Amino acid sequence: MPTSTSEALKVKLQADATDLGFDICRVTSARGDPKWNERLQIALGDGHHASMAWLDDTASRRADPQAMWSEARCAIMLGFNYGPDDDPLACLTADLAAREHGTISVYARNRDYHDVIKGKLKTLASKLVAHTKRFGEAADVKVFVDTAPLMEKPLAARAGLGWQGKHTNLVSREHGSYLFLGSILTTLDLPVDETDGDHCGSCSACLDICPTNAFPSPYRLDARRCISYLTIEHDGPIEPELRPAMGNRIYGCDDCLAACPWNKFASAAHEAKLKARADLISPPLAQLATLDDRQFRAKFSGSPIKRIGRNRFVRNVLIAIGNSGEVSLAGSAQTLLDDEDPMVRGAAVWASSRLLSENRRSPLQVSLVPE
């Protein structure tokens, strides 16, 4: 394809991306990088992927997009801002202080971003193919949003969207830490963008704020200690030693994102479907503890929270109740002592034992407290 044609296509691509609400659109090669695979293998070897076996199962393809699709020539990387309306750290601090209420990660307070972003990516990819045809060229495209064996953060960093910070997430000088990433692999040869450098410097705010010490060193994350992993991906009881540090975080954790100083340049999300629902901002724990499966599915229809299921979610709520220090919430935990799910029952026992003094526990509660 002539250079002038590819440049014209890229101009149209970026204009269309802006019209669809994307905040950043840049291009990089679809080739992998041996360094990506090296870092991945070290993480897998150290067990930092926890129970996420798919990371190991797809490792041979994950570090190289062309191993997944050999015809791909370019990766179009897109960023979509989902920042909160106000200062992220101040908002988080207020949410964590409201211990009778739950704290839900900013990204999960409305529609599932996979659905929102993927729809826009498909539209953008279709427009790109249409533009290509008008130039008398042909192109194939494939869209991805966080579900394929594709290392989107390294690709986005190489494309110049930002850099992977010490918390391992992408940081943008224009948008801070609150960016959803999407990608379009294409057989087109488009002009590639320059990589941005690492601008973390000596800052360690994201590492220092982590309540569970999930970062063994800068740029490395041990999922086994990460609250986002524990509340979302981990199935089964959560290690008792980690529960107190979870506070009232019931779905995900934004601490390392919120602490990043680059958020001073971030703006609030502009997509209505990603704006926080009022009922998911600091929701009362007592109400959430009463949800049965039908009520849970109804409340979180269209939300990413629905994916973890009622039992895992209520487990998280009970841990938050146990951390609340509010004896008035003990009743909410006690009503779940005979829940059908053993994981929920165990969390209810733990929460009850945390809130009630020894002389107020019933014989049933004492006998059920795990060793």
N, C-alpha and C positions, 0 to 999 in steps of 0.2 A: 504494500500500500504506500503510495507517495506520502512524503512527510507532510505536505500541505493538507492532504486529505485527513491523515491521522490527527493532525493538530486541530483541524476544523471539527472533527468528530468529538475530540476531547472538550472543546469549547462548548459544543451543544450538550454534551454529557453533563458538564458541571452546571450549566444553566438549568437543565432539567432537574438535576439533583437539588438545586436551591429552590426551585419551584415546588418540589415535593416535600420540602421541609428539612432536608439534610443540612447540617451545619458545616460539614467538611466533606469534600470529595477529592481524593487524590489517587494516583496510579503508581503501582510498582510492578516489578517483574513477578511472574508466577513461579519463578524458581525458588527452591528452598535454600536454606543456609545451614551448612554443617554445624555451626555453633548452636542453632536451635535444637537440633537433635542431641547434641552433647549435653546441653542443659536439661533437656527432657529426660535423658537416660539417667543423669545424676539424681534428679527428683524421684524417678521411679525406683531407682536402686535404694534410695533412702526411705522408701515407703511413704513419701509425702503426699501421694495421691490417695491415701487412705483406702476406702472401699470402692473407689471409682475405677473399677477394673477396666472399663472401656478405654481409659487413657493408656493402659498398658497394651490392651488388645489391638489398638489402632496406632501404636507408636511408630510402626514402620512407614505409615502413610502420613501421619500427622505433621511431621516436620518438613514435608515437601509437597506443595499443592500439585505438582506435576506427577507425583506418584499416585494421586487420586484421579487426576485427569491429565493425561500426557499431552493432549492437544492445547492445553491452556498456555497462553503466552503472557497475559497480563492479569493482575489482580486489581480491580477497582475497589478501593477501600473508602468506606463512608462512616462518618460520625454523626450521631443524632443526640442532641443535648437533652438530658432529663433532670437537670438541676432543680433543687427545691426553690420555693418562692423567696425564702429569706436566707440569711447567712447559715450555711450548712452546719457548722460547729455549734453555733448558738442554738439552732433548732434541735440538734441531737442532744445537747446538754439538757435542754428543757424536757425532752421526751424521756430521757433516762432518769430524770429526777422524779417523774410522775410514776412512782413505783406501783400504784394500784392499776396502772394502765400498761398496755403492751407497746413495744416499739417495733415497727415494721420497716424494713429497708425502704428507702425512698423509691427505688425502682419498682416495687411491688405494690404500690398504693392505688393502682388503677388497673388498666388493661394489661394483658400479657404483651410485653414488648416484642416477643417473637412474632406474634400475629401482626402487630402494627408495623414493624419494620419490614417484615418479609413482604407484605402487600406493597409497600412503597418500592422495595427493591425490584419486585417483579414488574411493576409499572416502568421503572427506570430502565430495566434491562430491555423491555419491549420497545421503548422509545429509541434506545441505542441501536437495536437491530433494524428498526425502521429507518433511522438516519443512515445507517450503513448501506441499506438497499438503495437509497436515493443517490448515493455516491457510486453505485454500481458494484459494490463489494458485498461479500457474504461474511457472516459472523455467527458463531455459536456462543451462548452464554449460560452460566449456571449461577444461581443465587444461594447465599448461605447466611444464616443468622445463628451462630453459636450452637449449632446442633450437629454439624459435620466434623470429621477429623481434620480440622483446619486451624492452624495456629494464627488466629486473627490478630492478636495483640502484637506479635513480632512483625507481621505483615503491615499492620497499620503504622507501626513505628518506622519501618523502612520507607513507607510511602510518605512520611512526613506529617501524619496526623498529630503526632506527639512523641512521647517516649515512654517506655515502661519504667515506672517509678520504683522506688525501693519496696513499695507494697505489692509490686508485680503487676499492678493495673496501669492502664494507659493514662498519661497525664498530658493535657494540652495547655499551651500557654494562653490560648484564647478561651478555653472552656473548662479548665480545671480537670477534676477527676470524674465528672458526671457525664460520660458519653457512652451511649450504646454503639456497638460496632456492627456493621454489615459489610458483606463483600460480594462482588460479582466477578467470577472468573470468566475470561473471554479468550477466544482464539485470535482476537484483534491484537495488533502491535500498536499500542498507543504510547505517546511520549510519557516517560516516567518522571516522577517528582523527586526532589532532593530530600534526603533524610534529615530530620531535625536531631540535634544533639541531646544529650542527657543534661537536664537543668535542675537536678535535685541538689547538687552541691553537697554541702556538709549537713544539710537538714535531715533529721531523723524523726520528725513529728509523727509520721505514719507508723513507724516502728514502736515508738515510745508509748503511744496511746493504746496499743492492742491489749485488751484486758486479759487475754489468755496466753500472751507471749507466743504467738503463732509464727513469728518470723525468726528462724534460727540465725539468720544473718541478712543483711540488705539484699534485696532482689530474690529472696527465697522464701516460700510460704509452705509451712507444714499444715496441710489440710486437717490433719488429725486433731489440731488444736484450734482450728478456725471456726468461729461461731457461725459464719455463713454456711460452712459445710455441715456443722453439727445440727443446725436447725432445719436445713433443707435436704441435704443429700444423705445424711446418716440415718439409717433405719435401725431401730432398736433403742435400748436404754443408752443415755449419755453418761459418760464416766462421772461418778459423783464428785470427783476432785475438780472437774471443770464447771460444774453447775453453778456454784456461787458467782463465778466471774461473768456468767451470762447475763446477770441482772434481769431486766425485763425485756430483753431482745427475744421476740417470739418468731421472727422470720427474717433471717439475714442479719448483717451487721455492717454499719456504715462508718465505723470509727476511723479506720485508716483513710478512707476517702475524705471524710469531713475535715480531718486534721490537716490536709494538704494546703499549704499557703497559696498555691496557684489558683485555688478556688476564688480568690479575690477578684479574678477576671471573669468568673463564670456568670452566666445569666440563667434565669429561670426557664424551665421547659415551656415551649410554645405550642406543643401538640396537646390538644384538649384531652385525648384519650390517655395521656400520660400524666396529666395533672392529678394530684392526690384527691381521692374521694374523702369527704369529711369523716365518714365512719371508719376509715382506716388510718386516721391520724390519731395516735394515742388512744386506741379503743379500750374500754374497761375490761379488765381480766375476768371479772366475775361473769360478765355476759358471754365472753368467748368460751368459758369453761362449760357452759350449758349446751353448746352446740352438739347435736347428734349428726349422723352422716348426712341426712337429707338437708338439714339446716346449713351445715358447712358447705355443701355443694351449691346451695342456693346463694349463700352470702358471697362466695368467692367464684361465682360463675364468670368466666372470662378473665380471671385473675391468675397470675403465675402461682399463687398460693394454693390453688386447687390441686396442683400436681402432687403435692406431698401427702394429700389425704387427711381426713379428719383425725385419725389416731396420732399421727406424727405431730400435727399442729397442736392438738390438745396436750400432748406431752410437753411441748414447748411452753404452752400457757401455764401448765402446772409448775414447771420449773420457775417461771417468772413469779407465780404466786408464792412459791416457797422462798423466793428471794425478796419478796415485798416487805417483809417485816410487819405486815398488817394482819393481826390476829383475826380481824373481821373477815378475812378471806379464807380462813381455815375451813369454814363450812363449804365453800366452793370446791375445795380439794376433797373433803370428806364424802361429798356426794358421788365422787368418782372412784371410791375405794372398791366398789363392786362392779366397775365397768367391765364390759365383755373382753376388752383388749388387755392382755397382761402388761404391755408396755405402759398403758395409761394407768393401770392400777399401781404399778411400781412408782410412777411419777407422783401419783396422788399420795401414796404413803410417805414419800420423801418430803413433799410439800407440807403435809400435815405435821410431820415430825419436826420440821423447821419452825413452824409457826406456834406450835403448842408446847408448853412447858411439860416436863415429865409428869407432874402431878395432875395434868389435865388430859393426858392421853388415855384413851380407852384401852382395855386389854387387847382388843382386836388390832388397834393401831400398833401397839408395841410389838405384837407377835408378827406383824407384817413388815416391820422396818428391816430393810436388807442389811446384811452385815457388811 
